[in-house]
Amino acid sequence: MDSLDFLHPGFLDILDIVLVAVLLFYVYKLVRGTVAINIFLGIAIIYLIWKLTQALQMELLSDILGNFLGGGVIALIIVFQQEIRKFLLMLGSTNFASKKGILKNLKFLKSDLATSNEVNTIIEFCDEMAKEKTGALIVLGRNNSLDFVKITGDHQKIEINKPILKSIFYKNSPLHDGAITIEDNLITATRVILPIENSAEIPSHFGLRHRAALGISTRTDALSLVVSEETGQISYVNNGTFILFEDIDDLIEIVKEDLAY
């Protein structure tokens, strides 16, 4: 076979490239914002060099790189075990029965929440709660199903507005404890119990709300907003990482951008 056949791709070759691109995009989403992104990019560069050496029939270098990539599979599984777990959870819990079906999950359509005023309402509410030092934990659903945590709380179907959010997180409210989940511009559950992240790397001053926000973000692609009852600080968690922001306006733009993925 001519080694330059790749210069004349057929339909299956193009389909193969598109599928690989989609896979790499989702892998990038999983590791974006974490230290694993540097490892991922390094592996991608080595792989591209290996394929180039194969195409140019540079047998010695190609053999060395091939053995390196082949023998490093187990090491990669260990390094990326958290990302692999999240990827498998994402595949297993993706809600393909949602009203936008596959198009929503492949992100050909942007999230309703990301293109509406609900993001502004939610974060402005968090800012008001922060000034009053009233604790809050809000989970913003994206593609993955949140049914496995919603069953721990009270199912709801409430439109988002500040009076409703304040009534939920009012200190003497029976709905104050736990988190709320928001999906498709609706509050879908209250008093939700989230999985706790017990990693030793989490600073000791973070309480249960922050650990719960990390827990849901490492198990799904959901975003979390936390208002600390002790400090009045707002924290934003995505992909198991605390995302830094300059001010409320900056946070609104970051959340909208992340929800649009």
Secondary structure, DSSP 8 states (H G I E B T S, - for coil): --TTGGGS--HHHHHHHHHHHHHHHHHHHHHTTSTHHHHHHHHHHHHHHHHHHHHTT-HHHHHHHHHHHHHTHHHHHHHTHHHHHHHHHHHHHB-TTSTTHHHHHTTSS--TGGGSSHHHHHHHHHHHHHHHT--EEEEE--SB--HHHHTTSEEEEEE--HHHHHHHH-TT-TT-SSEEEEETTEEEEEEE-------TTS-TT--HHHHHHHHHHHHSS-EEEEE-TTT--EEEEETTEE---SSHHHHHHHHHHHHT-
